[in-house]
Amino acid sequence: MKILVLNGSPRKNGNVSNLLKKESDRLLKKNPGAEIIWENVSDLNFSFCHGCMACRSKGSCLLPEDDAHKIENEIKECDMLMVGTPVYWANMNGKLKSLFDRLVGVLMGESKHGIPLPLHKGKKAVIVTSCTTPFPFNYFCGQSSGAVRAVREVLKSSGFKVIRKINLSNTKKR
């Protein structure tokens, strides 16, 4: 089993990173021999999506080779995807969103009528978020729920089944 971790936090020892590490350890205990592939999105070097949508028919981005292509291959080969992000204005981290924009061609295909088709049915996913807003206001005000909704939309459209959501709120003093 290959588990790909996309750490969307720019803080390698921050709350999101630590939660992802704990969840990785938990999954390794449940799945001895599993392989964890860890990617810090803030360290990746890739260009922004140009919106040409050629990737949907080609299955890969047509921009010059960069780290987004490496992630494409890792997503194709993984059995599970863990996505972690701090909450930024009720959404995921901007660089993580930009990466997902570049990954459209590997995440979903397209029918002959232009209908998006998920390419990862049967794969599982975990979403991890961290928010400074105290509970329950992080949900009432849509902060944590907004970030989870945004990540879940990408995963669901791609065919991943979200099996677990982890949110740490009130992190301002941590």
Helices and strands as residue ranges (DSSP letters): E 2-7, H 15-30, E 35-40, G 41-43, H 54-58, H 67-77, E 80-86, H 94-102, H 104-107, E 108-110, E 116-118, E 124-130, H 137-140, H 143-158, E 161-168
